[in-house]
Amino acid sequence: MIKTEVSFKKGNLEKAIVIGGGMAGLLSARVLSDYYEEVLIIEKDDLPVKPEIRAGTPQAFHPHRFTPRGKMIIERLFPGFNDELLACGAPSTQNKMIHQTNQYGSLAMPNTENDATFSRALLEWVCRQRVKKISNVQFLTKVDVIGLLMTSDQTVVTGVHVREREQLGQQKTFGANLVIDTSGRSSKLGKWLQHLGFDVPNPDILKVSLGYSTRHYKIPSHLSVNWDVIRIAGDPSNRSLTGVFSTIENNIAETVLYSPGGHYPTTNVAEYEQEIAKLADPLIAEVLQELEPITVPRGYRVTELFRHHFEKMEQWPSGLLVLGDAFCNFDPIFGQGITMAAIEAEMLESCLREQRNYPSPYFERNMLQKMNEIVEPAWWLNCVADLPWKGVSYVGTPLKGSEFAQKYFELYIKHATTKHNFELYGLYWAVNTLLLPLDKIINSQMLAAILASEETSSESKELLWALSKACGQTLDEQLSQLIPPFPSTAYEHLNA
């Protein structure tokens, strides 16, 4: 192993560099500002002077949203953040209705939380303005990072090589005590490390072939939209589309049509409205009749999702970390991306605090291991949700219990929907957005109750057959053999 160079002697360390100015980079910079005298965010785009989509974020036109845990962390890092979004015109969810439809029926419930709903452009704008107010954080824009600056023995990263976009490709180097890659799906970190002679493990890959199509509508000034979100889930058995309706700032409503497995929603205007009309529930189509379209539908496609295993490398250079989508990325439909960036920034904060108080070797390697532990349940849940769709496949580390979990979740959702049990349905989403651990919904008591209620259904029989393959005598023993025991690292907030 390589001994770390991270130590805190007299006050803060000198300099940290963050590659990428998206949400993961901004949250990381906020944390680093407490531990480094200078933090430099290097961003390839020119930053907008008002809430507008950056050129390097093609996904930004599509819906983004806080999960409860993501909001909790960001609100702690930036007190009053939600209120600032509201002050910028983002609508509140309070007392608006949540409508969920799936193949088993519909549920409707009021949202009691005063949460802002927003565009990605507004979210980044408010966060970036907060970060710009931090005196020891600077931005360097319109610059591409093209490689890592290393010591001669290639054991320590000491900075980055960059190329300016507007000065005939002029190259420079910037030194730092720590470099963090938060450049997202387009990260070249694996290639840089391989070029430097490091043995980089193959990532786990979910070949998901995601397709999105989003359109924006103007809400007339005289009209009050009382829906927080309408979600009409597609059915993997017939490859029907999922449709979601929500509202953002400036009296704008947004709809997104979504499907994994290569069944891409249209971007043709006439066909788009037809596809909305064919959703399993007519509610979104009915709501849109009173709204005015202000954009054409815009598509977004993701061929693969990946989870890197940098933590398995026999050698990892000191002075280097990676966070956000550059480490592991997720199906955006679950809203896990911003949440995971926040959780990882919080983990970075915890590790830096511990290193300051109790210095120890191998800081970066330990941080990578903890990063792996916090993404593990999110990655597993993402794969379990997408693999039932025809055309989706997986290559990588075996996913323990995924087939059983697919059957269990199908029965769980059916039970919660048909019984109109809002609490159970809410628990499902709380687990999938990493607020609660998996055992809150997969446990012997829950399983026994669902099986007793649904004993004659085909889904129940399939689940019992899957259980019969486990040799444990009790439900708890069978479940312990079927479901992976995720590390508690991802849920340390529950003990805070």
TORZA-676105 format. One line per field, with one value per residue (C-alpha): z, x, y; residue number from 1. Coordinates in nm, 3 decimals, decimal comma, padded with zeros to 5 digits. Example, Ala and Ser with C-alpha at 12.3 -4.5 7.8 and 13.67 -1.06 7.14 Angstrom:
<pts>
pz <- c(00,780|00,714) $
px <- c(01,230|01,367) $
py <- c(-00,450|-00,106) $
pos <- c(1|2) $
</pts>
This chain:
<pts>
pz <- c(00,000|-00,050|00,253|00,244|00,223|00,390|00,729|00,915|01,076|01,131|01,048|00,707|00,415|00,134|-00,176|-00,315|-00,675|-00,772|-01,132|-01,240|-01,125|-01,108|-00,788|-00,672|-00,729|-00,555|-00,250|-00,233|-00,253|00,032|00,250|00,143|00,222|00,594|00,560|00,286|00,259|-00,109|-00,314|-00,693|-00,898|-01,260|-01,494|-01,870|-01,932|-01,920|-01,618|-01,688|-01,531|-01,440|-01,386|-01,728|-01,851|-01,889|-02,222|-02,058|-01,886|-02,153|-01,878|-01,715|-01,922|-01,763|-01,415|-01,100|-00,744|-00,386|-00,190|00,185|00,265|-00,008|00,116|00,474|00,390|00,156|00,407|00,671|00,440|00,318|00,587|00,438|00,096|00,047|00,143|-00,110|-00,385|-00,287|-00,290|-00,647|-00,758|-00,708|-00,613|-00,282|-00,248|00,068|00,061|-00,299|-00,402|-00,486|-00,731|-00,797|-01,050|-01,123|-01,276|-00,953|-00,910|-00,786|-00,465|-00,389|-00,082|00,024|00,063|00,399|00,342|00,233|-00,026|-00,332|-00,677|-00,929|-01,252|-01,255|-01,376|-01,069|-00,831|-00,962|-00,973|-00,607|-00,498|-00,708|-00,571|-00,219|-00,301|-00,469|-00,137|00,034|00,044|-00,013|-00,309|-00,664|-01,006|-01,319|-01,623|-01,991|-01,908|-01,977|-01,733|-01,954|-01,701|-01,354|-01,229|-01,042|-00,846|-01,033|-00,857|-00,942|-00,584|-00,523|-00,732|-00,697|-00,933|-01,282|-01,641|-01,810|-02,154|-02,200|-02,451|-02,583|-02,606|-02,889|-02,664|-02,427|-02,160|-01,794|-01,470|-01,130|-00,813|-00,519|-00,203|-00,308|-00,641|-00,646|-00,972|-00,978|-01,357|-01,390|-01,651|-01,886|-01,637|-01,791|-01,458|-01,540|-01,867|-01,699|-01,436|-01,697|-01,903|-01,593|-01,553|-01,285|-01,306|-01,306|-01,241|-01,484|-01,367|-01,307|-01,600|-01,621|-01,994|-01,949|-02,278|-02,105|-02,302|-02,177|-02,347|-02,163|-02,256|-02,073|-02,046|-01,926|-01,643|-01,710|-01,441|-01,359|-01,309|-00,981|-01,024|-00,707|-00,806|-00,656|-00,873|-01,087|-01,156|-01,384|-01,375|-01,683|-01,675|-01,763|-01,882|-02,174|-02,195|-02,144|-02,078|-01,742|-01,733|-01,468|-01,425|-01,188|-01,164|-01,143|-01,115|-01,341|-01,354|-01,568|-01,565|-01,697|-01,819|-01,884|-02,064|-01,973|-02,050|-02,010|-02,246|-02,573|-02,600|-02,649|-02,610|-02,908|-02,948|-03,221|-03,100|-03,224|-03,126|-02,780|-02,691|-02,824|-02,603|-02,299|-02,387|-02,396|-02,042|-01,801|-01,629|-01,817|-01,540|-01,691|-02,029|-01,858|-01,663|-01,977|-02,160|-01,960|-02,014|-02,303|-02,454|-02,465|-02,587|-02,816|-02,648|-02,590|-02,568|-02,350|-02,371|-02,149|-02,292|-01,978|-01,607|-01,437|-01,092|-01,068|-00,825|-00,761|-00,403|-00,532|-00,684|-00,531|-00,567|-00,543|-00,549|-00,250|-00,310|-00,535|-00,475|-00,694|-00,611|-00,776|-01,117|-01,192|-00,929|-00,979|-01,170|-01,149|-01,344|-01,310|-01,275|-00,907|-00,816|-00,656|-00,829|-00,628|-00,311|-00,363|-00,435|-00,104|00,089|-00,059|00,028|00,381|00,391|00,268|00,550|00,807|00,678|00,672|01,024|01,147|00,967|01,127|01,476|01,448|01,163|01,007|00,692|00,376|00,400|00,033|00,023|00,335|00,181|-00,138|00,067|00,249|-00,081|-00,214|00,093|00,059|-00,313|-00,277|-00,165|-00,414|-00,703|-00,601|-00,572|-00,910|-01,079|-00,913|-01,042|-01,402|-01,472|-01,505|-01,824|-02,148|-02,313|-01,984|-01,891|-01,633|-01,640|-01,323|-00,960|-00,889|-00,754|-00,461|-00,417|-00,712|-00,858|-00,521|-00,454|-00,788|-00,694|-00,342|-00,451|-00,707|-00,438|-00,188|-00,430|-00,519|-00,150|-00,062|-00,364|-00,339|00,038|-00,015|00,250|00,213|00,490|00,319|-00,017|00,142|00,303|-00,039|-00,171|00,149|00,099|-00,271|-00,198|00,079|00,369|00,529|00,503|00,307|00,614|00,685|00,408|00,364|00,700|00,832|00,985|00,669|00,451|00,664|00,663|00,286|00,215|00,445|00,266|-00,087|-00,040|-00,349|-00,593|-00,857|-00,727|-00,381|-00,519|-00,712|-00,396|-00,191|-00,458|-00,441|-00,062|-00,082|-00,253|00,063|00,320|00,636|00,865|00,957|00,744|00,900|00,816|00,461|00,408|00,545|00,277|-00,003|00,061|00,078|00,420|00,320|00,531|00,783|00,638|00,402|00,691|00,959|00,964|01,146|01,448|01,442) $
px <- c(00,000|00,098|00,133|-00,092|00,040|-00,273|-00,195|-00,313|-00,023|-00,067|-00,428|-00,567|-00,392|-00,287|-00,491|-00,755|-00,870|-01,220|-01,266|-01,620|-01,860|-02,184|-02,368|-02,112|-01,831|-02,012|-02,098|-01,744|-01,601|-01,827|-01,687|-01,325|-01,344|-01,337|-01,013|-00,809|-00,676|-00,770|-01,020|-01,020|-01,316|-01,212|-01,511|-01,508|-01,820|-01,872|-02,095|-02,429|-02,498|-02,853|-03,035|-02,979|-02,875|-02,500|-02,377|-02,217|-02,535|-02,767|-02,969|-03,047|-03,365|-03,518|-03,675|-03,460|-03,578|-03,460|-03,523|-03,576|-03,222|-03,065|-03,252|-03,149|-02,778|-02,784|-02,986|-02,720|-02,435|-02,625|-02,875|-03,190|-03,128|-03,490|-03,620|-03,385|-03,521|-03,873|-03,770|-03,642|-03,989|-03,976|-04,323|-04,385|-04,516|-04,710|-05,075|-05,047|-05,141|-04,914|-05,069|-04,911|-05,046|-04,907|-05,042|-05,230|-05,418|-05,371|-05,288|-05,334|-05,211|-05,136|-04,778|-04,738|-04,377|-04,287|-04,033|-03,930|-03,959|-03,715|-03,524|-03,164|-03,062|-03,213|-03,075|-02,719|-02,754|-02,855|-02,589|-02,319|-02,407|-02,369|-02,031|-01,911|-01,964|-01,709|-01,394|-01,141|-01,322|-01,241|-01,376|-01,168|-01,395|-01,367|-01,078|-01,042|-00,848|-00,641|-00,442|-00,296|00,028|00,226|00,546|00,827|00,756|00,385|00,270|00,125|-00,102|00,028|-00,207|-00,357|-00,267|-00,523|-00,591|-00,767|-01,049|-01,018|-00,643|-00,537|-00,524|-00,267|-00,167|-00,090|-00,045|-00,199|-00,057|-00,264|-00,250|-00,571|-00,749|-01,112|-01,273|-01,644|-01,667|-01,959|-02,030|-01,774|-01,489|-01,160|-01,006|-00,992|-00,810|-00,569|-00,479|-00,433|-00,212|00,002|00,045|-00,214|-00,418|-00,780|-01,053|-01,340|-01,654|-01,990|-02,213|-02,592|-02,671|-02,993|-03,060|-03,262|-03,475|-03,631|-03,845|-03,942|-04,167|-04,240|-04,578|-04,683|-04,935|-05,186|-05,187|-05,553|-05,499|-05,396|-05,230|-05,282|-05,068|-04,724|-04,639|-04,833|-04,640|-04,789|-04,557|-04,491|-04,531|-04,226|-04,454|-04,585|-04,306|-04,548|-04,401|-04,373|-04,505|-04,437|-04,588|-04,453|-04,406|-04,099|-04,025|-04,171|-04,516|-04,383|-04,502|-04,286|-04,375|-04,132|-04,190|-03,942|-03,849|-03,546|-03,456|-03,427|-03,796|-03,736|-04,018|-04,077|-03,961|-04,218|-04,474|-04,789|-04,669|-04,566|-04,919|-05,046|-04,804|-04,917|-05,278|-05,183|-05,043|-05,212|-05,389|-05,546|-05,474|-05,163|-05,335|-05,634|-05,419|-05,225|-05,543|-05,545|-05,174|-04,986|-04,686|-04,381|-04,114|-04,091|-04,018|-03,646|-03,489|-03,208|-03,056|-02,820|-02,672|-02,502|-02,480|-02,152|-02,007|-01,629|-01,430|-01,134|-01,137|-01,010|-00,693|-00,371|-00,221|-00,400|-00,209|-00,223|-00,382|-00,661|-01,031|-01,339|-01,705|-02,044|-02,126|-01,755|-01,752|-02,097|-02,401|-02,766|-03,090|-03,210|-03,576|-03,518|-03,368|-03,067|-02,796|-02,822|-02,885|-02,575|-02,364|-02,485|-02,421|-02,072|-01,994|-02,109|-01,882|-01,592|-01,662|-01,666|-01,339|-01,161|-01,278|-01,157|-00,823|-00,777|-00,852|-00,691|-00,436|-00,383|-00,221|-00,407|-00,667|-00,765|-00,789|-01,006|-01,225|-01,267|-01,369|-01,636|-01,752|-01,799|-02,001|-02,240|-02,306|-02,354|-02,721|-02,817|-02,655|-02,821|-03,164|-03,117|-03,026|-03,316|-03,560|-03,432|-03,347|-03,711|-03,737|-03,674|-03,356|-03,175|-02,875|-02,598|-02,226|-02,019|-02,007|-02,293|-02,607|-02,704|-03,079|-03,180|-03,429|-03,591|-03,605|-03,777|-04,053|-04,075|-04,102|-04,366|-04,578|-04,502|-04,616|-04,927|-05,011|-04,953|-05,155|-05,454|-05,480|-05,438|-05,166|-04,989|-04,742|-04,618|-04,594|-04,399|-04,160|-04,082|-03,976|-03,787|-03,578|-03,520|-03,403|-03,166|-03,348|-03,410|-03,223|-03,354|-03,455|-03,732|-03,936|-03,769|-03,804|-03,983|-04,277|-04,345|-04,303|-04,538|-04,805|-04,789|-04,792|-05,095|-05,283|-05,186|-05,169|-05,374|-05,196|-04,952|-04,692|-04,720|-04,670|-04,360|-04,219|-04,282|-04,109|-03,807|-03,804|-03,819|-03,479|-03,319|-03,238|-03,294|-03,574|-03,715|-03,809|-03,531|-03,275|-03,405|-03,399|-03,044|-02,936|-03,123|-03,062|-02,715|-02,612|-02,535|-02,280|-02,424|-02,201|-02,476|-02,718|-02,503|-02,745|-02,995|-02,762|-02,675) $
py <- c(00,000|00,363|00,581|00,886|01,238|01,380|01,529|01,836|02,017|02,389|02,463|02,378|02,212|02,442|02,358|02,122|02,097|01,982|01,867|01,956|02,226|02,026|01,940|01,681|01,932|02,217|02,007|01,872|02,225|02,336|02,056|02,109|02,480|02,394|02,196|02,366|02,719|02,728|02,526|02,554|02,426|02,360|02,355|02,297|02,508|02,880|02,937|03,111|03,450|03,346|03,013|02,856|02,511|02,465|02,331|02,026|01,906|01,762|01,593|01,929|01,987|01,679|01,658|01,679|01,655|01,631|01,317|01,369|01,258|01,467|01,773|01,699|01,700|02,001|02,200|02,130|02,231|02,540|02,648|02,798|02,641|02,528|02,873|03,030|02,805|02,908|03,275|03,225|03,120|02,744|02,615|02,442|02,087|02,169|02,059|01,942|01,591|01,301|01,056|00,715|00,467|00,120|-00,200|-00,276|00,051|00,407|00,588|00,957|01,135|01,495|01,614|01,785|01,896|02,249|02,134|02,334|02,177|02,316|02,280|02,156|02,502|02,674|02,411|02,454|02,833|02,864|02,616|02,785|03,130|02,992|02,841|03,161|03,342|03,116|03,327|03,047|02,886|02,996|02,893|02,837|02,798|02,704|02,473|02,099|01,881|01,650|01,449|01,407|01,559|01,291|01,252|01,076|00,745|00,779|00,733|01,080|01,304|01,658|01,842|01,841|01,924|02,150|02,294|02,626|02,621|02,976|03,032|02,801|02,498|02,648|02,397|02,465|02,276|02,346|02,195|02,071|01,861|01,685|01,636|01,519|01,407|01,498|01,530|01,289|01,025|01,177|01,123|01,008|00,908|00,535|00,606|00,849|00,589|00,316|00,546|00,600|00,224|00,148|-00,171|-00,051|-00,315|-00,347|-00,166|-00,330|-00,233|-00,220|-00,215|-00,027|00,161|00,433|00,672|00,997|01,256|01,576|01,866|02,192|02,365|02,710|02,717|03,001|03,269|03,206|02,832|02,669|02,331|02,131|01,835|01,793|01,494|01,248|00,928|00,665|00,366|00,156|-00,221|-00,435|-00,716|-00,508|-00,245|00,042|00,386|00,557|00,914|01,179|01,525|01,791|02,167|02,392|02,763|03,034|02,867|02,585|02,226|01,944|01,598|01,317|00,989|00,718|00,360|00,133|-00,148|00,044|00,137|00,508|00,762|00,987|01,345|01,416|01,671|01,497|01,149|01,273|01,380|01,046|00,855|01,054|00,966|00,596|00,591|00,350|00,641|00,938|01,190|01,352|01,390|01,552|01,799|01,898|01,998|02,323|02,400|02,558|02,373|02,601|02,358|02,062|01,728|01,678|01,335|01,201|00,856|00,659|00,341|00,210|00,275|00,184|00,132|00,158|-00,053|00,172|00,045|-00,292|-00,148|-00,281|00,065|00,395|00,725|00,956|01,293|01,158|01,094|01,049|01,128|01,140|00,994|00,960|00,682|00,531|00,654|00,564|00,557|00,919|00,815|00,727|01,065|00,900|01,106|01,429|01,229|01,016|01,326|01,471|01,148|01,120|01,483|01,413|01,107|01,321|01,564|01,283|01,132|01,469|01,546|01,208|01,252|01,592|01,463|01,120|01,119|00,778|00,640|00,545|00,820|00,805|00,427|00,425|00,692|00,486|00,184|00,384|00,530|00,179|00,086|00,378|00,326|-00,052|-00,054|00,220|00,033|-00,296|-00,132|00,037|-00,292|-00,477|-00,212|-00,205|-00,570|-00,687|-00,480|-00,664|-00,540|-00,462|-00,677|-00,676|-00,757|-00,748|-00,852|-01,097|-00,928|-01,145|-01,187|-00,970|-01,219|-01,277|-00,902|-00,840|-01,087|-00,950|-00,585|-00,674|-00,837|-00,559|-00,286|-00,482|-00,527|-00,159|-00,038|-00,269|-00,211|00,166|00,157|00,492|00,408|00,091|00,266|00,550|00,302|00,157|00,497|00,579|00,264|00,330|00,685|00,568|00,728|00,387|00,056|-00,241|-00,441|-00,191|-00,352|-00,693|-00,865|-01,172|-00,983|-00,783|-01,089|-01,300|-01,028|-00,982|-01,356|-01,402|-01,125|-01,230|-01,607|-01,692|-01,462|-01,585|-01,340|-01,494|-01,845|-01,733|-01,577|-01,891|-02,095|-01,865|-01,899|-02,276|-02,281|-02,143|-02,411|-02,205|-02,319|-01,979|-01,680|-01,476|-01,746|-01,775|-01,398|-01,373|-01,621|-01,443|-01,073|-00,913|-00,773|-00,415|-00,223|00,021|00,296|00,413|00,470|00,631|00,925|00,703|00,693|01,062) $
pos <- c(1|2|3|4|5|6|7|8|9|10|11|12|13|14|15|16|17|18|19|20|21|22|23|24|25|26|27|28|29|30|31|32|33|34|35|36|37|38|39|40|41|42|43|44|45|46|47|48|49|50|51|52|53|54|55|56|57|58|59|60|61|62|63|64|65|66|67|68|69|70|71|72|73|74|75|76|77|78|79|80|81|82|83|84|85|86|87|88|89|90|91|92|93|94|95|96|97|98|99|100|101|102|103|104|105|106|107|108|109|110|111|112|113|114|115|116|117|118|119|120|121|122|123|124|125|126|127|128|129|130|131|132|133|134|135|136|137|138|139|140|141|142|143|144|145|146|147|148|149|150|151|152|153|154|155|156|157|158|159|160|161|162|163|164|165|166|167|168|169|170|171|172|173|174|175|176|177|178|179|180|181|182|183|184|185|186|187|188|189|190|191|192|193|194|195|196|197|198|199|200|201|202|203|204|205|206|207|208|209|210|211|212|213|214|215|216|217|218|219|220|221|222|223|224|225|226|227|228|229|230|231|232|233|234|235|236|237|238|239|240|241|242|243|244|245|246|247|248|249|250|251|252|253|254|255|256|257|258|259|260|261|262|263|264|265|266|267|268|269|270|271|272|273|274|275|276|277|278|279|280|281|282|283|284|285|286|287|288|289|290|291|292|293|294|295|296|297|298|299|300|301|302|303|304|305|306|307|308|309|310|311|312|313|314|315|316|317|318|319|320|321|322|323|324|325|326|327|328|329|330|331|332|333|334|335|336|337|338|339|340|341|342|343|344|345|346|347|348|349|350|351|352|353|354|355|356|357|358|359|360|361|362|363|364|365|366|367|368|369|370|371|372|373|374|375|376|377|378|379|380|381|382|383|384|385|386|387|388|389|390|391|392|393|394|395|396|397|398|399|400|401|402|403|404|405|406|407|408|409|410|411|412|413|414|415|416|417|418|419|420|421|422|423|424|425|426|427|428|429|430|431|432|433|434|435|436|437|438|439|440|441|442|443|444|445|446|447|448|449|450|451|452|453|454|455|456|457|458|459|460|461|462|463|464|465|466|467|468|469|470|471|472|473|474|475|476|477|478|479|480|481|482|483|484|485|486|487|488|489|490|491|492|493|494|495|496) $
</pts>
